[in-house]
Amino acid sequence: MSGFFCIFADTMKWVKMKCFAVLFPIFMSGMIAHAVPGYHFKPIDSRFDSIACCLLNVDFANERHAVDARMLAQLTSIADGSGNKQLKARAIYWQVRMSQMSARPAECINRLEEAMRLCGAEYGYDRGLISYQLAGNYERLGKYTKCYNLATEAISAFREVGDYYFLGNTHLLLVQLFHDIGDLESARRQLAESKKSYVRAGYPLNRIYFFEGLFCTDDTKSLGYYRRSVAAGAKDWGMTVQALINISAIQLRHEQPDSAALQVEHARRLLGSNDPENPLFRSLLDNQTAQILYQQGRYDEAMARLREVEHMTEQLHGEAFMLDTYRSLWLISEKRGRMTDAYRYLKAYQEAFEHRLEEIRKLEGPKAEARQAIARQADRIRLLEQDAELNRNYFYLTLLISVLVLLICGVVVMYFYNRYRLRRVENMQLRQSLEQEAIIYQMNLKNFQEDIKQKDCEISSSTLLLTNKNEVLRQLHDITKRYSDDGRIPQEYVRQVNEAIGDSLRNDDEWSRFKLHFTSVHPDFFVKLKARCSELTENDLRLCAYISIGMRAKQIAEMLSISPDSVNSNRYRLRKKLGLEHGDSLDDFIRNI
């Protein structure tokens, strides 16, 4: 019965849309531009404009996913039938606009450039809309300078006609652009402009609150903004889902897994009622759910969620959160004692990390170029405005003074003008030099941090391999002993094998290599330990190094070929040497060095 009502409701919705598309031109022919607020297109064809007006209302209500494809087909049919190039350009624009989220950026750019070629120079608003749509697709491809130039053109067109909805959208696009290239000050300025435009257009501010939360460094303030974004989200379900995921992540950082789980469940309901098959949002939610289950100690359930994300690796190739997925799979496998799986996921994590690092390095150059190009363009605009203002002042001054005073003042003004230009050029060169030094410093700092992370992964990997090797040698020792006890292997053969195994287990080469690698990552570690207690032996230093990388007593025992009880005894003696009190944690003390 419920299915019947759903079909009936869909049918009535289609009938209403068709009736509106047919009847509206009859009653409102020639009045579309004045009857519908926010419709700024120059009237060309009343039937076309009536359908475009419906699409504009759908766009404003953020219901583009529910657009009937027959409406877009009808726009194309009207444009082709009329032979009007401008209508064809508008039809292409609406097709791209309504399918933006599911289409590839390169395909959208090709179609929009065709629309721009068809668009007449006298249709400035149309060209502004196409420029805005092109800018969004270039931003998705990482072509930031083109995006900035097109967005600037679109802003001028929207300001001219007073379209504050698309003006707010364009400023928000520039927020994303400046955030991508690391210019947060400019991003915040654009966010303020976008907020003003949305308020004037009467559009919900959920996107503004989302970015304000994103820019906050204080978790409490970020939570407040994200919650306001969810409350004002209306039908913008995609942004609301992202806000709920960010809320969940903050709560998880503050060890509130139950509250975080409620946010994820809310996001799942939104996704299920709008786009349940969306692979990106499904994977983001599964990954966040796994982090919650991991913090709750439910490792099997977390592993199941993460493997669902892993199955979609090809679809999600290049997504940054896949690093967290592999890292969680590695840690959970290690906690469950599955060293083979742990090594496999650690290797996958390293490969994904190196791939991500390579992508970041490739984008650093374009981002730096974009920052410089945008800064130069902004400086040129400011200089032109200042020159124009200065010229106007000269003009008025010329009208008010006599020829003699004008001659004297002209000399003085030129003197100060040249000094001003010289100082301005010097300041500009200094500013550019400082900006370049800041960019180089940030890039070097980022590369250094990435190198440290990579070396930490290599230390963990080599330690895991060494543990596995020692375990295999002990198994060989047990096997030879069992066969020797049964009389199936000569005692001399067993003695030689056990001597070889013992030599390998006592071999200090692995410790020397490990110590050299460890010191390259943590150069002051052993120096600080010796400064705290000069009586520490080499074995004490080795134990401290293993504790600092998070190895448990059982793993250390396997590495040193001793029993866990011996490890605990060594830890006790180490505590006494370091002068730790009864309630002090040895692990925390070593990790804080």
C-alpha positions in Angstrom: 0.0 0.0 0.0 2.8 2.4 0.9 4.4 1.7 -2.5 1.2 2.7 -4.2 1.2 6.0 -2.4 4.8 6.7 -3.3 4.1 6.0 -7.0 1.0 8.3 -6.8 3.0 11.1 -5.1 5.7 10.9 -7.8 3.1 10.9 -10.6 1.4 14.0 -9.1 4.8 15.7 -8.8 5.5 15.1 -12.5 2.0 16.3 -13.5 2.5 19.5 -11.5 5.8 20.2 -13.1 4.4 19.5 -16.6 1.4 21.7 -16.0 3.6 24.5 -14.7 5.9 24.2 -17.7 3.0 24.4 -20.1 0.6 26.9 -18.4 3.1 29.3 -17.0 4.3 30.7 -20.4 0.6 31.3 -21.4 -0.2 33.4 -18.5 3.2 35.0 -17.8 4.7 35.5 -21.3 7.1 38.4 -21.3 6.9 38.9 -17.5 9.3 36.2 -16.2 12.2 38.6 -15.4 9.9 40.7 -13.2 7.7 38.1 -11.7 10.4 35.8 -10.2 12.8 37.3 -7.7 16.4 36.3 -8.4 15.8 35.5 -12.1 18.3 37.8 -13.8 18.4 36.3 -17.3 17.4 38.6 -20.2 14.1 37.2 -21.5 14.4 35.4 -24.9 11.8 32.6 -25.0 9.0 32.5 -22.4 8.8 28.6 -22.4 12.5 28.3 -21.9 12.5 30.9 -19.2 9.6 29.2 -17.3 11.5 25.9 -17.1 14.8 27.7 -16.2 12.9 29.5 -13.4 11.8 26.1 -12.0 15.5 24.9 -12.1 16.6 28.1 -10.4 14.2 27.5 -7.5 15.3 23.8 -7.3 19.0 25.0 -7.2 18.3 27.5 -4.5 16.5 24.8 -2.4 19.5 22.5 -2.9 17.4 19.8 -4.6 19.4 19.4 -7.8 19.6 15.6 -7.3 15.8 15.4 -7.7 15.6 17.3 -11.0 13.5 15.5 -13.7 15.8 14.8 -16.7 12.8 15.5 -19.0 13.0 19.2 -18.0 16.6 19.5 -19.2 15.8 17.6 -22.4 12.9 20.1 -23.0 15.4 23.0 -22.6 17.6 21.5 -25.2 14.7 20.8 -27.5 13.5 24.4 -27.3 17.0 25.8 -27.8 17.6 23.5 -30.9 14.2 24.3 -32.3 14.7 28.1 -32.0 18.2 28.1 -33.5 19.2 30.8 -31.0 22.8 30.4 -29.8 22.2 32.1 -26.5 19.4 29.6 -25.6 21.8 26.8 -26.6 24.4 28.3 -24.3 21.9 28.5 -21.4 20.7 24.9 -22.0 24.3 23.6 -21.7 24.8 25.6 -18.6 21.7 24.1 -16.9 22.7 20.6 -17.9 26.1 21.0 -16.4 24.8 22.8 -13.3 22.2 20.1 -12.5 24.7 17.2 -13.0 27.8 18.9 -11.4 28.3 16.4 -8.5 28.2 13.3 -10.7 30.2 14.5 -13.7 33.9 14.6 -14.3 35.5 18.1 -14.2 37.2 17.8 -17.6 33.8 16.9 -19.2 32.1 19.8 -17.6 34.9 22.2 -18.7 34.6 21.1 -22.3 30.8 21.7 -22.4 31.0 25.0 -20.5 33.7 26.3 -22.9 31.4 25.5 -25.7 28.6 27.4 -24.0 31.0 30.4 -23.5 31.7 30.4 -27.2 28.0 30.5 -28.0 27.3 33.2 -25.4 27.1 36.8 -26.8 29.2 39.6 -25.3 26.0 41.6 -24.4 24.8 38.8 -22.1 27.2 39.6 -19.2 25.1 37.7 -16.6 25.1 34.5 -18.6 28.9 34.8 -19.1 29.2 35.3 -15.3 27.3 32.1 -14.5 29.4 30.1 -17.0 32.6 31.6 -15.6 31.5 30.6 -12.1 30.8 27.1 -13.1 34.1 26.9 -15.0 35.9 28.2 -11.9 34.5 25.5 -9.8 35.6 22.7 -12.1 39.1 24.2 -12.5 39.4 24.3 -8.7 38.6 20.6 -8.5 41.5 20.0 -11.0 43.9 22.1 -8.9 44.2 24.9 -11.5 43.9 27.7 -9.0 45.0 30.7 -11.0 42.4 30.0 -13.7 39.8 29.5 -11.0 40.6 32.8 -9.4 40.5 34.8 -12.6 37.1 33.3 -13.6 35.6 33.7 -10.2 36.7 37.4 -10.2 34.9 37.9 -13.5 31.8 36.2 -12.2 31.7 38.4 -9.0 31.7 41.5 -11.2 28.7 40.1 -13.2 26.7 39.1 -10.2 27.3 42.4 -8.4 26.1 44.3 -11.5 22.7 42.6 -11.5 22.5 42.1 -7.7 22.4 38.3 -7.7 23.5 37.7 -4.1 22.8 34.0 -4.1 25.4 33.2 -6.8 27.6 36.0 -5.4 27.7 34.2 -2.1 28.4 30.9 -3.9 31.4 32.5 -5.8 32.9 34.0 -2.6 32.5 30.5 -1.0 34.4 29.0 -4.0 37.2 31.4 -3.3 37.1 30.4 0.3 37.8 26.8 -0.8 40.5 28.0 -3.2 42.4 30.0 -0.6 42.0 27.2 1.9 43.6 24.8 -0.6 46.6 27.0 -1.3 47.1 27.7 2.4 46.1 31.4 2.4 43.8 31.3 5.5 43.7 35.1 5.9 42.3 35.6 2.4 39.9 32.6 2.9 38.5 34.3 6.0 37.9 37.5 4.1 36.1 35.7 1.4 34.0 33.8 4.0 32.9 37.1 5.5 31.9 38.4 2.0 30.0 35.1 1.3 28.1 35.4 4.6 27.0 39.0 3.7 25.7 37.9 0.3 23.9 34.8 1.7 22.2 37.0 4.3 21.0 39.4 1.6 19.8 36.5 -0.5 18.0 34.8 2.4 20.0 31.7 2.0 20.8 29.3 4.9 24.2 29.9 6.5 25.1 26.2 7.1 28.0 26.4 4.7 29.4 29.5 6.4 29.2 27.8 9.8 30.9 24.7 8.4 33.9 26.7 7.2 34.1 28.8 10.3 34.3 25.5 12.3 36.9 24.3 9.9 39.1 27.4 10.4 38.8 27.2 14.2 41.8 25.9 16.2 39.7 25.5 19.4 37.7 22.3 19.5 34.9 23.8 21.6 34.3 26.6 19.2 34.6 24.3 16.2 31.9 22.0 17.8 29.6 25.1 18.2 30.0 26.1 14.5 29.5 22.5 13.2 26.3 22.1 15.3 25.0 25.4 13.9 25.8 24.1 10.4 23.8 21.0 11.1 20.9 23.0 12.5 20.8 25.3 9.6 21.6 22.6 7.0 18.0 22.4 5.7 18.2 20.2 2.6 22.0 20.5 2.1 22.5 16.9 3.2 26.1 16.5 1.8 27.5 19.4 3.9 25.5 18.3 6.9 27.0 14.8 6.7 30.5 16.3 6.6 29.7 18.5 9.6 28.4 15.4 11.5 31.6 13.5 10.7 33.7 16.4 11.9 31.7 16.6 15.1 32.2 12.9 15.6 36.0 13.2 15.0 36.3 16.0 17.7 34.3 14.0 20.2 36.5 11.0 19.5 39.6 13.1 20.2 38.1 13.9 23.6 37.4 10.2 24.3 33.6 10.4 23.9 33.0 7.4 21.6 29.3 7.0 22.5 28.5 10.6 21.5 30.6 10.3 18.4 28.6 7.1 17.4 25.3 9.1 17.7 26.6 11.7 15.2 27.7 9.0 12.7 24.3 7.3 13.0 22.6 10.6 12.3 24.8 11.0 9.2 24.0 7.5 8.0 20.3 8.2 8.2 20.8 11.4 6.1 22.8 9.5 3.5 20.3 6.6 3.4 17.4 9.0 2.6 19.3 11.0 -0.1 22.1 9.0 -1.8 22.7 5.6 -0.1 25.0 4.3 -2.8 27.4 7.2 -2.7 30.8 5.4 -2.3 32.7 8.4 -0.8 30.3 9.2 2.0 29.7 5.5 2.7 33.5 5.0 3.1 33.9 8.1 5.2 31.2 6.9 7.6 32.6 3.4 7.7 36.1 4.7 8.4 34.8 6.9 11.2 32.7 4.1 12.7 35.8 1.9 12.8 37.7 4.6 14.7 34.9 4.7 17.3 34.8 0.9 17.6 38.6 0.8 17.9 38.5 3.3 20.8 35.8 1.2 22.4 38.0 -1.9 22.2 35.7 -3.7 19.7 38.5 -4.7 17.4 36.6 -7.4 15.4 33.8 -5.0 14.5 36.2 -2.3 13.6 38.2 -4.7 11.4 35.0 -5.6 9.6 34.1 -2.0 8.9 37.6 -1.2 7.7 37.6 -4.2 5.3 34.5 -2.8 3.7 36.4 0.4 3.0 39.4 -1.7 1.8 37.2 -3.5 -0.8 36.5 -0.1 -2.4 40.1 0.8 -2.8 40.0 1.2 -6.5 37.0 3.6 -6.3 38.6 5.6 -3.5 42.2 5.7 -4.9 43.9 8.8 -3.9 41.5 9.7 -1.0 43.5 11.0 2.0 41.4 9.1 4.6 42.6 5.7 3.1 45.9 6.4 5.1 43.9 6.2 8.3 42.2 3.1 7.1 45.4 1.2 6.5 46.9 2.5 9.7 43.9 1.2 11.7 44.0 -2.2 9.9 47.7 -2.4 10.8 47.3 -1.5 14.5 44.3 -3.8 15.0 46.0 -6.7 13.3 49.0 -6.2 15.5 46.8 -6.0 18.7 45.2 -9.3 17.6 48.6 -10.9 17.2 48.2 -11.4 13.4 51.7 -10.3 12.4 51.4 -11.4 8.8 48.3 -9.2 8.3 49.9 -6.4 10.3 53.0 -6.4 8.0 50.7 -6.5 4.9 48.7 -3.5 6.1 51.8 -1.7 7.3 53.2 -2.1 3.8 50.0 -0.8 2.2 50.0 2.1 4.6 53.6 3.0 3.6 52.7 2.8 -0.1 49.7 5.0 0.3 51.7 7.4 2.5 54.4 7.7 -0.2 51.8 8.1 -2.9 50.1 10.8 -0.9 53.4 12.5 -0.1 54.2 12.5 -3.8 50.8 14.1 -4.7 51.4 16.8 -2.0 54.8 17.6 -3.4 53.4 17.8 -6.9 50.7 20.3 -5.8 53.1 22.5 -3.7 54.5 24.1 -6.8 51.1 25.0 -8.4 49.8 26.2 -5.1 52.8 28.5 -4.5 52.5 29.8 -8.1 48.8 30.4 -7.6 49.5 32.4 -4.4 52.1 34.5 -6.1 49.9 35.1 -9.2 46.9 36.0 -7.1 48.9 38.3 -4.9 50.4 40.0 -8.0 47.0 40.5 -9.5 45.6 41.9 -6.3 48.5 44.3 -6.1 48.0 45.4 -9.7 44.3 46.1 -8.9 45.2 48.1 -5.8 47.8 50.0 -7.7 45.3 50.9 -10.5 42.8 52.0 -7.9 45.4 54.1 -6.1 46.6 55.6 -9.4 43.1 56.4 -10.4 42.4 58.1 -7.1 45.6 60.0 -7.3 44.8 61.2 -10.8 41.4 62.4 -9.8 43.0 64.4 -6.9 45.4 66.0 -9.4 42.5 66.9 -11.7 40.6 68.7 -9.0 43.7 70.4 -7.7 44.4 71.8 -11.2 40.9 73.4 -11.4 41.3 75.2 -8.1 44.8 76.9 -8.3 46.3 79.4 -10.6 48.9 78.7 -13.3 51.8 79.9 -11.1 50.7 77.8 -8.0 50.0 74.9 -10.3 53.5 75.0 -11.6 55.1 75.1 -8.1 52.7 72.5 -6.8 53.3 70.2 -9.8 57.0 70.1 -9.0 56.4 69.3 -5.4 53.8 66.7 -6.2 56.0 65.0 -8.7 58.8 64.9 -6.1 56.7 63.2 -3.5 55.0 61.0 -6.1 58.4 59.6 -7.2 59.4 59.0 -3.6 56.1 57.3 -3.0 56.5 55.0 -6.0 60.1 54.2 -5.1 59.0 53.3 -1.5 56.1 51.3 -2.8 58.4 49.3 -5.2 60.8 48.6 -2.3 57.9 47.5 0.0 56.5 45.3 -2.7 59.9 43.6 -3.3 60.4 43.2 0.4 56.9 41.7 0.8 57.5 39.3 -2.1 60.8 38.3 -0.6 59.3 37.6 2.8 56.4 35.6 1.2 58.9 33.5 -0.8 60.9 32.8 2.4 57.8 31.9 4.3 56.7 29.5 1.6 60.2 27.8 1.5 60.2 27.5 5.2 56.7 25.9 5.3 57.7 23.5 2.5 60.9 22.5 4.3 59.1 22.1 7.6 56.5 19.9 6.0 59.1 17.7 4.2 61.0 17.3 7.4 57.9 16.2 9.3 57.0 13.7 6.5 60.5 12.3 6.6 60.3 11.8 10.4 56.9 10.0 10.0 58.4 7.8 7.2 61.4 6.9 9.3 59.2 6.0 12.3 57.3 3.6 10.0 60.6 2.1 8.8 61.7 1.5 12.4 58.4 -0.2 13.3 58.6 -2.3 10.1 62.2 -3.5 10.7 61.5 -4.3 14.4 58.5 -6.3 13.4 60.6 -8.3 10.8 63.3 -8.9 13.4 60.7 -10.2 15.9 59.4 -12.6 13.3 62.9 -13.8 12.5 63.7 -14.5 16.2 60.4 -16.4 16.6 61.2 -18.6 13.5 64.7 -19.3 15.0 63.2 -20.4 18.3 60.7 -22.6 16.5 63.6 -24.3 14.6 65.4 -24.8 17.9 62.2 -26.5 19.4 61.8 -28.7 16.3 65.4 -29.9 16.3 65.2 -30.6 20.1 62.0 -32.7 19.6 63.6 -34.7 16.8 66.8 -35.1 18.8 64.8 -36.4 21.8 63.1 -39.0 19.5 66.5 -40.1 18.3 65.8 -39.2 14.7 68.7 -36.6 14.4 72.2 -37.0 15.6 73.2 -35.0 18.7 76.2 -33.5 16.9 73.9 -32.1 14.2 71.5 -30.7 16.9 74.5 -29.1 18.7 75.7 -27.4 15.5 72.2 -26.1 14.6 71.6 -24.8 18.1 75.0 -23.0 18.1 74.1 -21.3 14.8 70.7 -20.3 16.1 72.2 -19.0 19.3 74.8 -17.0 17.4 72.1 -15.4 15.3 69.9 -14.6 18.4 73.0 -13.1 20.1 74.1 -11.2 17.0 74.5 -7.5 17.8 74.5 -6.4 14.2 70.7 -5.9 14.2 71.0 -3.8 17.3 73.7 -1.7 15.8 71.7 -1.1 12.6 68.6 -0.4 14.7 70.4 2.0 16.9 71.9 3.9 14.0 68.5 4.2 12.3 66.8 5.1 15.6 69.4 7.8 16.3 68.8 9.4 12.9 65.2 9.9 13.8 65.6 10.7 17.6 69.2 12.2 17.8 69.0 13.3 21.4 67.3 10.3 22.9 70.4 8.4 24.2 72.2 11.6 25.1 69.3 12.6 27.4 69.2 9.2 28.9 72.9 9.2 29.7 72.6 12.7 31.1 69.9 11.4 33.5 71.9 8.4 34.5 75.4 7.8 33.4 75.4 4.2 34.7 73.0 2.9 32.0 74.5 -0.1 30.1 74.0 -0.8 26.4 71.3 -3.3 27.3 69.5 -0.6 29.3 69.7 1.7 26.3 68.3 -1.0 24.0 65.4 -1.7 26.4 64.6 2.1 26.5 64.6 2.3 22.7 62.2 -0.6 22.4 59.9 0.8 25.0 59.9 4.2 23.2 58.5 2.7 20.0 55.7 1.0 21.9 56.9 -2.6 22.1 55.3 -4.8 24.7 57.2 -7.0 27.2 56.5 -10.1 25.2 57.8 -8.6 21.9 60.9 -7.3 23.7 61.5 -10.8 25.2 61.3 -12.2 21.7 63.8 -9.6 20.4 66.3 -10.2 23.2 65.7 -14.0 23.3 64.9 -13.9 27.0 61.7 -14.6 29.0 59.1 -11.9 29.7 59.9 -12.2 33.4 63.5 -11.3 32.7 62.2 -8.2 30.8 60.2 -7.2 33.8 63.2 -7.6 36.0 65.3 -5.5 33.7 62.5 -2.8 33.7 62.5 -2.8 37.5 66.3 -2.3 37.6 66.0 0.4 35.0 63.4 2.2 37.1 65.8 2.2 40.1 68.7 3.6 37.9 66.5 6.4 36.6 65.3 7.3 40.1 61.6 6.9 39.3 59.1 7.0 42.2 56.7 4.1 42.9 53.7 5.8 41.1 55.7 7.0 38.1 55.2 5.3 34.7 58.5 4.1 33.1 56.8 4.0 29.6 55.6 7.6 29.9 58.9 8.8 31.2 60.8 7.3 28.3 58.3 8.5 25.6 58.5 12.0 27.0 62.3 12.2 26.5 
